[in-house]
Structures are given as C-alpha cells and as structure tokens.
C-alpha cells in the first residue's frame, strides 16, 4: 500500500504544481490597464512609474529590452563615450532600482569595431548569458556585430575568444536590426546589407560558440532582394517549425515604401510556400509605410506593425497575414488597420501580443511640440480595446523634451514596459528611460493544463513537463523520457515552448 501511495502522492503534487504555474500566468494586476504603475521606480526623480538611467557622458539611446527570469529588466542600446558610440546596457531590479551587481553600478559599456557601435537587440541564453547585437562601424564600412556577457556583465571570453564577433555580410554597409535565439542555441542576426548597389534583406547564423553556421545557406550568410530597389529589414521572428521571417519596408517601384517580408527555411533558402515566392510586399497607407516590428500568433498568423502615412501624418498601423502570406481579412475586414494616436506624426516602433490575443503597439507620438511615449491596444479583431486607458490609447511625457520609445516588453503579470531615450534637465542630453503601465489580467482560456494537446492532463506527461520548466530546464531535456500519446499535438520542445509563451504568457522561457 505504501509503495502505491507514494507514486500517487507524487503525481498529485506534480498536478498541483502544473495548476499553480497556470494560476500564476493568469494573475491579474491591480491597476487600470494603460495607467502608470505607481509601484515601480516610485522614488525616482520623474515620479512613480517612470525611470531614467544615464550610462555614458553623452547621449544614450535604449533600443532593446530584456526581461530576465528573476524579473530584472535590461535596457540595451548605444551610449556616447565622448568621441564615438559604444554598445551599452543597464540592468534594473524589479522595483526599478539599478542592479549594482551588473557591471559597474548596474551598467556596462563595450567598444565595438574601430569606431562606433550601435546595439539594436538584446537576448538572454538559458544559461543566463546576455547577447547584444547590432552594427559596428570600421574605417569605412559597417558590419554585423554581436557581444556576449556573463550574467554579471563581464565579457564572455568563450564567445569567439574575446566575447565579440564582427561579420562582414554585403559589399559595404551592413546593419543588424534584429536577433533571434534558436532552441538549439544558434543565434540569428537579420538586417540589411548593400548588394549590387541596393540595400537587401540579409541574415547571418552563428553556432553558440560565435562561429558562422555553414549549414545556413552554405556560408552562414544569406542576402535576398525583396523589391526592385532598397529593402530595409527591421525585425525578425522564429516560427516553431524553424522557419525565419524577416520583415521591414521596401521600395515599391514608385519611390515609396511598403511593408515587406521574406520567409526562410531553416537551411537559409527562401520558403516558396510563403506567398508562392518566399517574399511579399504590402501597401498599407497612401505612400510611405515603415514596418518596424513583427510577431507570431499562436495560430500561426503573422502580424507586422509600424507607421504608415495617411496623406497628412504618420499613424500607427498593423497588417496580419495568414501563415501562407495571404492577408487575413478577419483582421479589421481587410487585414490592415491604421490608427492615429497623437496630435501629429506617430511612430510605432515595437509590438507585443498578449496571451488573450490582444495586440499592443508602442512607440512615440507628437504632442504638438515634442514627442511622448505612447501605446495603443487592439482586440484580436483589429478594433481598439477601449478597456485600455478608456480609449485604447495612452501617451506619457517622461522627460522635459523629446521622449522616444524604441522597445517594449510584456511581463507575465500583464504590466507593460516601454523604453527608449528621453531628454532630461538638459534638452541636448538624452538618457536611457522607461515607463511601466498596468496592463490588466492576462488570463487566457486557450491556455489549458493539457500541455501536450492529447485531450488529457496526466502526471506522467503534462505535469512532469511543467515541473521541469518550473525548475529552469530547457531544450530537449524537458521531454527526455516522456512518452507522448499518438494524438499529442505538442510533442517537441519548440512546440511546447511556443505554446507556453504565446498562449500561457510565460515570456521568461528561453
């Protein structure tokens, strides 16, 4: 009897733990969605819900955000050192106070290349190491570049021997705008490169050691023309099947820019199942459309967002595609939506998908004289969500001049963080800055205890996997020894990881 009870007790404990994980995911926040979170950075000079963080002696710009498993937040970008720009990052504790265990007083700066370096993306590996990626300027050209830090902010010498990698991709000017971390530890950088006199989409894939992955297009690099002239890649996403989507804006033949995207197979070749040719160009506004962010819904639909010209001003805008590349007409009736936010030009720079399917666009908006941080939230249909700040939109003055938000993240508790560059005290000096809003509960009925999708919740599969994830295990080890039912729809780590992130809101998984 005892030998029987112990397994039953263990199974019950695992089931309770799996349910507890889901309960934590759907925990509600106490504030009104879209209002500043008064509990964050409450002792800062800008008042509750706002923080500033000077890094270098000159202008600092945060282009990327990272939420770590312990809820610390990393802002990353470039900082002026007095003569050139360096890669830089600053880490804050969950309260909004600088984390002095990171680098020097919570900050790290790293010279890249022979001149300036501009970091546009930040990632964290499962082992806690942090990657910053962007472009580095040499004597005449710019190249893709990436740096890896230890969790404490020290350079990781095991990465390419010195913690840094610089890669020439095109004929001259290369700029990495986005970075992805694959489940196998490989690192993908995507952006634009000069190719035959024009700018084209380009991507590079590295092994975890920092060496080029030759299984990617035979060289570790790929360059693809999308339109007839300049193609500017600004963002990228990784699908659970290993396909890579790169998006941005392309000249449409009339000297105007349209949204555009390309999808690659895992080997680096264009995926012809995407719009028949692997690429797509989509006009949205009346002329100039600039795509700046992309994300993948749990149903496989692809959302691309940015700013679009309405004949007078730039507005926030979004396009939703089916997995095939066709426009999803269930989104606002056309697959496209354009929404003004401020009093003049609005620039959407980042996008987030909530577990309940709501879409958040963030960026900066003109208030008539300066720019402020701003955000809006759509329902899954493309209609404004008026539960967000009462109107679906919010604008926030952060410093005492121009405030520009370039990055955003969604916390598991529903709180929304925007970061960028703000003028503070001295209108000519920009510093790292961020705000945090209450976002409301993120409960999602699509997130079920049945993790593997076989129609049952079992201790030997679902609860065991939840337990391993809760213990910080990632990769193939999560499903090691697990026997899935023949009808299980999620029986690999990439599929399970995607489900937990996109449907359950566990954005901390790597």
Secondary structure, 3 states (H helix, E strand, C coil): CHHHHHHHHHHHHHHHHHHHHHHHHCCCCCCCCCCECCCCCCCCCCCCCEEEECCCCCCEEEEEEEECCCCCEEEEEEEECCCCEEEEEEEECCCCCECCCCCECCEEEECCCCCCEEEEEEEECCCCCEEEEEEEECCCCEEEEEEEECCCCCECCCCCCCCEEEECCCCCCEEEEEEEECCCCCEEEEEEEEECCEEEEEEEEECCCCCECCCCCCCCEEEECCCCCCEEEEEEEECCCCCEEEEEEEECCCCCEEEEEEEECCCCCECCCCCCCCEEEECCCCCCEEEEEEEECCCCCEEEEEEEECCCCEEEEEEEECCCCCECCCCCCCCEEEECCCCCCEEEEEEEECCCCCEEEEEEEECCCCEEEEEEEECCCCCECCCCCCCCEEEECCCCCCEEEEEEEECCCCCEEEEEEEECCCCCCEEEEEEEECCCCCCCCCCCCCCCCCCCCCHHHHHHHHHHHHCCCCHHHHHCCCCCCCCCCCCCHHHHHHHHHHCCCCCCCC
